[in-house]
Structures are given as structure tokens and as C-alpha cells.
Amino acid sequence: MSLEFKYYKINDIGEVVSGGTPSTSKNEYWYGDIGWITPKDLSSYDDIYISRGERNISSEGLNNSSAKLVPKNTVLMTSRAPIGYIAIANNELSTNQGFKSLICNEKICHYKYFYYWLKLNIKYIINNSNGSTFKEISGGTFKNLELSLPSLNEQKAISSVLWTIDEKISVLKRINKNLEEQIETIYNSFFVYYDDFSKEELEECEIGLIPKDWELMSLGEVTTKIKEKVGSDDYKVFSAVNTGNLILSEEYFDKQVYSKNIEKYIVVKQKEFAYNPARINIGSIGRNDFNYDGCVSPVYVAFKVEEGYENFMNMYIKSNRFNQWVVTLSSGSVRQTLNYADFSIIKIAYPPKDLVNKFNKVYDNYYEVINYNNSVISNLENIRDTLLPKLMSGEIDVSKINCDLE
């Protein structure tokens, strides 16, 4: 299929909206029922559609700011840090000024097609943004970006193929999120609320009630600090991010943020843990869940736990109890860091091995499904990302694509 294109500027295919922020000093501008989205909301969101952020504004707040109520199916793009995140409004909402959003003229450009056009061209757009210290996509830059559009029917056909793939991805992500929430519920039942124990089987200690046959330990007693260095070996470099995970640094950051020489980096083997002492207070701690060993910066703290307790510890470091300890112990320092000596002070109710093994069976069964779903998601994302430029250029005839993903 040879697509015929017409050329436009973004300003010609809809209304560009920048957003705004009401005065933070007036309570009547906040706590309303209008969804108000910030770049932070979008950067932590893992779906195409978004309906609300962490905060709402009132109609008074909307009227007393440059924020505008945008309709459902408006395409939202963050134009300030974190820059380049894209989503579609699932209902009427407003944004702060960190966005350049487009209300598409549906006679010219279908909103789903424009969403995928942004996805395809986002790196180019970011590279042409302004600012030496902080990148920002200005309204003038965004409005004057040129794009070529096929006919409206062809736009709908192309976006329909990509949308079918993304909907399948979204379903699998929601299934995984539900499974993770179930695991958290089971963990809390076993190790936080002690649902299998009667009141008579609990005793008071300095962290509250715990089962009588459990030990009150410190993390220094149940973890071992890792000191092994990379040396001349070759390892992938991990970074701890605020989602509570260790991720591959080279895939997460646009540029290399780690040293060229990693000889002094700390080896983190499978199921071992690491955290950034200066960022643990925002959740930068995680476990190596890859199927290979890696390493982290020497400014990190890495540790391991007793064999069989890896899943228990992985859930514990994501718990409110652990976060409360981190906030308390790091808040007194100038830079709010948490070194291993302070980390070791944290008290924990340490369960017996038989209960941990029981939890491991449940945990492993759930994660077998989650990991399978993640592999399917990865394959679908690769298919989508391969099809995206070829469909939008006309290299692949959309009529020859089979979208049956069952």
C-alpha cells in the first residue's frame, strides 16, 4: 500500500493546550473533583489512558489559573522534566504547565494516530527542545512541528492495529498488578497482621506485638554486607530506582551515567540486594531479579540474606514498616543518607523457616505467571515498536496485518 500524505503543522490539526497551576495558598482551589495531572503523575503511570493524578483541583482553582479543562481523548505530552511522557485523557481533566497537549480536530487527525506519531517522533522532539540546564519543549516549538498525515481512514486503520497490541499489553499489566497486590495481601497476612495467630500467641516487644516463637532481630543480624568488587570481570551495571527495583542502567538512562572503569563497582549476584544511600528515602532499593549477576556503583550498599529469605526480604523492603524506619534514621543527617551501619539498626520480626517456605511457594507460583506475562508483554512491545514506523510510513500494508492476539 502506498500512502498519500498531506503535510501540516501541529497547530493546524487541533488546539494546543499548555495547562497551569492554581495558587497553592488557597485551599478552596484544591480538593475538588477535577483531575489535575502533573509530569510526575504521567512518568509513574503505566498505561495509555490516564484519568487523574495525585491531586485534584476545584472549579475555582481551574477558573483562577491558566489551566484548562480538556476533553476525553486529548493527547497529553510532558514538556518539562520528566520530559517526553505521553498518554491520552480518559475523561475531562486539567494539567499543570508542564504539558503540551493536543485536542485533535477529528476531521483532520485521529487522536490515536497522533498518539502514535508522538511515540515515533518523541526522541526527535526532545532533541529539539530548549534549555541548557533543564530541557523544555516550548509552545512555539511544539505548535510548529511538522507532520505528514495519510487519509483519516488510513490513520484509523493504522492506529487500530497498534491499539490492538497495546490493549493486550494493558490487560496483561493489569493482571500482573492484581497478582502483585494479592501477594502483598498474603505477605501482610503472614508477616504483618499475623492472621494465623491468636492474641495469646503474640507478645509485646519494642516494635509492637509479634508471635512468641519469632525472634526480634536487627537487619545487621540477618543481612551480610557485600564487598566483592568487579575487578577485571565484565558485568552489567544496575541502578536502584524509586519504583523499588534494580534496573539495567544502560536501558533506563538516555546516556551512560556510570563510570567507564567499573573495577571498583560492587558485584550483586542473583537475589542479592542493593540500595543508594542518598536516595533510599524515596525507594531506591531493590533486588537483582535478573537471571544473571550484575554490579552497582561503589557509593551503593549491597547486601544478601539467609538462603530462602530472599522473597520475604524483597517484600519487607517495600513495606510501610521499613519505609518508616528509613525516614526516621535518615532524616537526622544533612543529606538524608542511610549507610549500612544505620541500616543495620532497623528491627525486624524474623519469622521461622517453615512459614517462610510456605510463603515462598505462594510467591513463586504467582511470579511464575507474572514472569510469563512479562515475557509476552516484551514480545508484544517489540512487535508494536517494529510495526510502528513501517505502518506509519506505508512500508507495510495495514490490510495485510492479522491482529488476532489470542
C-alpha positions as CSV (number, residue, x, y, z in Angstrom):
1,M,0.0,0.0,0.0
2,S,1.4,3.4,-1.0
3,L,0.1,6.0,1.5
4,E,-0.6,9.5,0.2
5,F,0.4,12.2,2.8
6,K,-0.6,15.7,3.4
7,Y,1.8,18.0,5.4
8,Y,0.7,20.0,8.4
9,K,2.0,21.8,11.5
10,I,0.6,20.5,14.8
11,N,-1.1,23.9,15.2
12,D,-3.1,23.1,12.1
13,I,-4.6,19.8,13.3
14,G,-6.1,20.8,16.6
15,E,-5.8,23.1,19.7
16,V,-2.6,23.1,21.7
17,V,-3.1,23.5,25.5
18,S,-0.3,24.2,28.0
19,G,-2.1,24.0,31.4
20,G,-1.5,25.8,34.6
21,T,-1.3,25.7,38.4
22,P,-3.7,27.3,40.8
23,S,-2.4,29.2,43.8
24,T,-1.2,26.7,46.4
25,S,-2.0,29.0,49.2
26,K,-5.8,28.9,48.7
27,N,-7.4,25.7,50.0
28,E,-10.6,26.4,48.0
29,Y,-8.6,25.9,44.8
30,W,-7.8,22.3,45.8
31,Y,-9.5,19.2,46.9
32,G,-12.1,19.5,44.2
33,D,-13.3,16.8,41.8
34,I,-11.4,17.8,38.7
35,G,-8.5,15.5,37.8
36,W,-5.2,17.5,37.7
37,I,-2.2,15.9,36.1
38,T,1.5,16.7,36.6
39,P,4.5,15.3,34.7
40,K,5.3,13.3,37.8
41,D,1.9,11.6,37.6
42,L,2.5,10.7,34.0
43,S,6.0,9.4,34.5
44,S,4.8,6.9,37.1
45,Y,1.8,5.8,35.0
46,D,2.0,2.6,33.1
47,D,-0.9,2.8,30.7
48,I,-2.1,4.7,27.6
49,Y,-5.1,6.3,29.3
50,I,-5.0,8.4,32.4
51,S,-7.9,9.9,34.3
52,R,-6.5,11.5,37.4
53,G,-3.3,12.3,39.2
54,E,-2.3,12.5,42.9
55,R,-4.2,15.8,43.3
56,N,-7.5,17.3,42.2
57,I,-8.4,20.9,41.8
58,S,-11.8,22.7,42.2
59,S,-13.7,24.7,39.6
60,E,-12.5,27.8,41.5
61,G,-8.9,26.6,41.1
62,L,-9.5,26.0,37.4
63,N,-11.0,29.4,36.8
64,N,-8.2,31.2,38.7
65,S,-5.3,29.7,36.8
66,S,-4.2,29.2,33.2
67,A,-5.2,25.5,33.5
68,K,-7.9,24.5,31.1
69,L,-10.4,21.6,31.2
70,V,-9.5,19.3,28.3
71,P,-11.9,16.7,26.9
72,K,-11.6,13.0,26.8
73,N,-9.2,11.7,24.1
74,T,-6.9,14.8,24.4
75,V,-3.3,13.6,23.8
76,L,-1.1,14.7,26.7
77,M,2.7,15.1,26.5
78,T,5.0,16.2,29.2
79,S,7.1,19.2,28.0
80,R,9.1,19.7,31.2
81,A,11.1,17.3,33.3
82,P,10.4,14.4,33.3
83,I,10.1,15.2,29.6
84,G,8.6,13.1,26.8
85,Y,5.9,11.0,28.6
86,I,2.7,10.6,26.6
87,A,-0.8,9.5,27.5
88,I,-4.5,10.0,26.5
89,A,-7.1,11.6,28.7
90,N,-9.7,9.1,29.7
91,N,-12.1,11.8,30.8
92,E,-12.3,15.5,31.2
93,L,-9.2,16.7,33.2
94,S,-6.7,19.5,33.5
95,T,-2.9,19.6,33.6
96,N,-0.2,21.9,35.1
97,Q,2.0,23.9,32.8
98,G,4.4,21.1,32.3
99,F,2.4,19.8,29.3
100,K,1.8,20.4,25.7
101,S,-1.5,18.7,24.9
102,L,-3.4,18.5,21.7
103,I,-7.2,18.4,21.3
104,C,-7.3,16.9,17.8
105,N,-9.5,18.2,15.1
106,E,-11.0,14.8,14.3
107,K,-11.8,15.8,10.7
108,I,-8.0,16.0,10.1
109,C,-6.2,13.9,12.6
110,H,-7.4,10.9,14.7
111,Y,-6.2,11.2,18.3
112,K,-4.9,7.6,18.4
113,Y,-2.8,8.2,15.3
114,F,-1.4,11.4,16.8
115,Y,-0.5,9.5,20.0
116,Y,1.5,7.0,17.9
117,W,3.1,9.8,15.8
118,L,4.3,11.3,19.1
119,K,5.6,7.9,20.2
120,L,7.5,7.5,17.0
121,N,9.0,11.0,17.0
122,I,9.5,11.8,20.7
123,K,13.3,11.5,20.6
124,Y,13.5,14.0,17.8
125,I,11.1,16.3,19.7
126,I,13.2,16.1,22.9
127,N,16.4,16.7,21.0
128,N,14.9,19.9,19.6
129,S,13.7,21.2,22.9
130,N,15.1,24.3,24.6
131,G,17.1,24.9,27.8
132,S,20.6,24.3,28.8
133,T,20.0,23.2,32.4
134,F,16.5,21.7,32.1
135,K,15.1,20.7,28.8
136,E,11.7,22.1,27.9
137,I,9.5,21.9,24.8
138,S,8.2,25.4,24.3
139,G,4.7,26.1,22.9
140,G,6.1,27.6,19.8
141,T,8.4,24.7,19.1
142,F,5.5,22.2,19.6
143,K,3.0,24.1,17.5
144,N,5.3,24.4,14.6
145,L,6.4,20.8,14.5
146,E,5.6,19.4,11.0
147,L,4.0,16.1,10.4
148,S,2.6,14.2,7.5
149,L,-0.8,12.6,7.7
150,P,-2.5,9.9,5.4
151,S,-6.2,10.0,5.0
152,L,-8.4,9.8,8.1
153,N,-9.5,6.2,7.3
154,E,-5.9,5.1,6.9
155,Q,-5.0,6.8,10.2
156,K,-7.7,4.8,11.9
157,A,-6.7,1.6,10.3
158,I,-3.0,2.0,11.2
159,S,-3.7,3.1,14.8
160,S,-6.2,0.2,15.2
161,V,-3.5,-2.4,14.6
162,L,-1.2,-0.7,17.1
163,W,-4.0,-0.2,19.6
164,T,-5.0,-3.8,19.5
165,I,-1.5,-4.7,20.6
166,D,-1.4,-2.1,23.3
167,E,-4.8,-3.1,24.7
168,K,-3.4,-6.7,25.1
169,I,-0.4,-5.3,26.8
170,S,-2.6,-3.2,29.1
171,V,-4.7,-6.2,30.1
172,L,-1.6,-8.2,30.9
173,K,-0.2,-5.4,33.0
174,R,-3.4,-5.1,34.9
175,I,-3.4,-8.8,35.6
176,N,0.2,-8.6,36.9
177,K,-0.7,-5.6,39.1
178,N,-3.6,-7.6,40.6
179,L,-1.4,-10.6,41.2
180,E,1.3,-8.4,42.9
181,E,-1.5,-6.9,45.1
182,Q,-2.6,-10.4,46.1
183,I,1.0,-11.3,47.0
184,E,1.2,-8.2,49.2
185,T,-2.0,-9.1,50.9
186,I,-0.7,-12.6,51.6
187,Y,2.6,-11.2,52.9
188,N,0.7,-8.8,55.2
189,S,-1.5,-11.7,56.5
190,F,1.6,-13.8,57.2
191,F,4.1,-11.3,58.5
192,V,2.3,-8.0,59.5
193,Y,-1.1,-8.8,60.8
194,Y,-0.3,-12.4,62.0
195,D,-3.7,-13.7,60.9
196,D,-2.9,-17.3,61.7
197,F,-2.1,-16.4,65.4
198,S,-4.4,-15.9,68.3
199,K,-3.9,-13.0,70.7
200,E,-2.5,-15.4,73.3
201,E,0.3,-16.4,70.8
202,L,1.5,-12.8,70.5
203,E,3.8,-10.9,72.8
204,E,4.8,-7.2,73.1
205,C,8.2,-6.0,72.1
206,E,9.8,-2.7,71.1
207,I,8.2,-2.8,67.6
208,G,4.8,-3.9,68.9
209,L,3.1,-7.3,69.0
210,I,4.9,-10.3,67.4
211,P,4.4,-14.1,67.6
212,K,6.1,-15.6,70.7
213,D,8.2,-18.1,68.8
214,W,9.6,-15.4,66.4
215,E,12.9,-13.6,67.1
216,L,13.2,-9.8,67.2
217,M,16.4,-9.2,65.2
218,S,18.2,-6.2,63.6
219,L,18.9,-6.1,59.9
220,G,22.6,-6.2,60.8
221,E,22.0,-9.7,62.2
222,V,20.0,-11.1,59.3
223,T,21.9,-9.4,56.3
224,T,25.5,-9.6,55.2
225,K,27.1,-6.6,53.5
226,I,28.7,-7.4,50.2
227,K,32.2,-6.2,49.5
228,E,33.2,-8.2,46.4
229,K,34.5,-5.9,43.6
230,V,34.1,-6.3,39.9
231,G,37.9,-6.2,39.2
232,S,38.7,-7.3,35.7
233,D,35.4,-9.2,35.2
234,D,32.6,-8.0,33.0
235,Y,29.2,-7.2,34.5
236,K,26.1,-5.2,33.6
237,V,25.6,-2.2,35.7
238,F,22.4,-1.8,37.8
239,S,20.7,1.3,39.2
240,A,18.2,1.4,42.0
241,V,15.2,3.5,41.1
242,N,12.3,4.8,43.2
243,T,9.9,2.0,42.0
244,G,11.8,-0.3,44.4
245,N,13.7,-2.2,41.7
246,L,17.2,-2.7,40.4
247,I,17.2,-2.0,36.7
248,L,19.7,-2.0,33.9
249,S,21.3,1.4,33.9
250,E,22.0,1.4,30.1
251,E,18.3,0.8,29.3
252,Y,16.9,3.2,31.8
253,F,19.0,6.3,31.2
254,D,19.4,8.1,27.8
255,K,23.2,8.4,28.4
256,Q,25.8,6.4,30.3
257,V,25.7,7.6,34.0
258,Y,28.2,5.1,35.4
259,S,31.9,5.2,35.1
260,K,33.8,3.8,32.2
261,N,36.0,1.9,34.6
262,I,33.9,-0.3,36.8
263,E,36.7,-2.2,38.5
264,K,35.7,-0.9,42.0
265,Y,31.9,-1.5,41.4
266,I,30.2,-3.9,43.8
267,V,29.1,-7.3,42.5
268,V,25.4,-8.0,43.1
269,K,24.5,-11.6,42.4
270,Q,21.1,-13.0,41.6
271,K,18.6,-12.5,44.5
272,E,21.0,-10.1,46.3
273,F,20.1,-6.5,47.2
274,A,21.5,-3.0,46.7
275,Y,20.4,0.5,47.6
276,N,21.5,4.1,47.0
277,P,22.2,5.5,50.5
278,A,21.3,9.1,49.3
279,R,18.0,8.0,47.6
280,I,16.7,5.1,49.7
281,N,14.3,7.5,51.4
282,I,12.4,7.7,48.0
283,G,12.5,4.0,47.4
284,S,15.8,3.4,45.6
285,I,16.4,-0.1,46.8
286,G,15.8,-3.4,45.1
287,R,16.8,-7.0,44.4
288,N,18.6,-8.4,41.5
289,D,15.8,-10.3,39.8
290,F,17.6,-10.8,36.5
291,N,18.9,-14.2,35.5
292,Y,22.5,-13.1,35.7
293,D,24.8,-11.3,38.1
294,G,25.5,-7.6,37.9
295,C,27.1,-4.7,39.7
296,V,26.4,-1.3,41.3
297,S,28.3,1.9,41.9
298,P,30.7,1.8,44.9
299,V,28.6,4.5,46.6
300,Y,25.8,1.9,46.9
301,V,25.3,-0.5,49.7
302,A,24.8,-4.2,48.7
303,F,23.8,-7.0,50.9
304,K,22.5,-10.6,50.9
305,V,20.2,-12.5,53.2
306,E,19.8,-16.0,54.6
307,E,19.0,-18.5,51.8
308,G,15.3,-18.9,51.4
309,Y,14.5,-15.5,52.9
310,E,15.0,-13.5,49.7
311,N,11.3,-13.2,48.9
312,F,10.4,-12.3,52.4
313,M,13.1,-9.5,52.4
314,N,12.0,-8.3,49.0
315,M,8.5,-7.7,50.3
316,Y,9.8,-6.3,53.6
317,I,11.9,-3.5,51.9
318,K,8.7,-2.4,50.1
319,S,6.6,-2.3,53.3
320,N,5.4,0.7,55.3
321,R,7.3,-0.6,58.3
322,F,10.6,-0.5,56.5
323,N,9.9,2.9,55.0
324,Q,9.1,4.4,58.4
325,W,12.4,3.1,59.7
326,V,14.3,4.7,56.7
327,V,12.6,8.0,57.1
328,T,13.4,8.1,60.9
329,L,17.0,7.0,60.5
330,S,17.9,9.2,57.5
331,S,16.0,12.4,58.5
332,G,18.6,13.4,61.0
333,S,21.5,13.5,58.6
334,V,22.4,16.5,56.5
335,R,21.9,14.7,53.2
336,Q,19.3,12.3,54.4
337,T,21.5,9.3,53.7
338,L,21.3,5.8,55.2
339,N,24.6,4.0,55.5
340,Y,24.9,0.3,56.3
341,A,25.6,1.0,60.0
342,D,22.3,2.8,60.3
343,F,20.5,0.3,58.1
344,S,21.7,-2.5,60.4
345,I,19.9,-0.8,63.4
346,I,16.5,-1.5,61.9
347,K,14.5,-4.0,63.9
348,I,12.6,-6.8,62.2
349,A,10.3,-9.6,63.4
350,Y,12.2,-12.6,62.0
351,P,9.8,-15.5,61.1
352,P,10.7,-19.2,61.3
353,K,11.9,-21.0,58.2
354,D,8.8,-23.2,57.8
355,L,6.5,-20.2,57.5
356,V,8.9,-18.5,55.1
357,N,8.9,-21.7,52.9
358,K,5.1,-21.7,52.9
359,F,5.1,-18.1,51.7
360,N,7.8,-18.9,49.1
361,K,5.5,-21.5,47.5
362,V,2.7,-19.0,47.0
363,Y,5.1,-16.2,45.9
364,D,6.9,-18.4,43.4
365,N,3.5,-19.7,41.9
366,Y,2.3,-16.1,41.4
367,Y,5.5,-14.9,40.0
368,E,5.6,-17.8,37.5
369,V,2.5,-16.3,36.0
370,I,3.8,-12.7,36.3
371,N,7.1,-13.5,34.6
372,Y,5.3,-15.4,31.8
373,N,3.1,-12.4,31.3
374,N,6.1,-10.1,31.3
375,S,7.7,-12.2,28.6
376,V,4.5,-11.9,26.5
377,I,4.4,-8.1,27.1
378,S,8.0,-7.8,26.0
379,N,7.3,-9.7,22.8
380,L,4.2,-7.6,22.1
381,E,6.1,-4.4,22.7
382,N,8.8,-5.5,20.3
383,I,6.2,-6.3,17.6
384,R,4.5,-2.9,18.2
385,D,7.7,-1.0,18.0
386,T,8.8,-2.8,14.9
387,L,5.4,-2.2,13.2
388,L,5.1,1.4,14.3
389,P,7.5,3.1,11.8
390,K,6.7,0.7,9.0
391,L,2.9,1.1,9.2
392,M,3.1,4.9,9.5
393,S,5.4,5.2,6.5
394,G,3.3,2.8,4.4
395,E,6.2,0.3,4.1
396,I,3.8,-2.4,5.5
397,D,0.2,-2.6,4.1
398,V,-2.1,-2.3,7.1
399,S,-4.7,-4.5,5.4
400,K,-2.3,-7.5,5.5
401,I,-1.8,-7.4,9.3
402,N,-3.6,-10.1,11.3
403,C,-4.4,-8.6,14.7
404,D,-5.7,-11.8,16.4
405,L,-3.6,-11.9,19.6
406,E,-5.4,-14.8,21.3
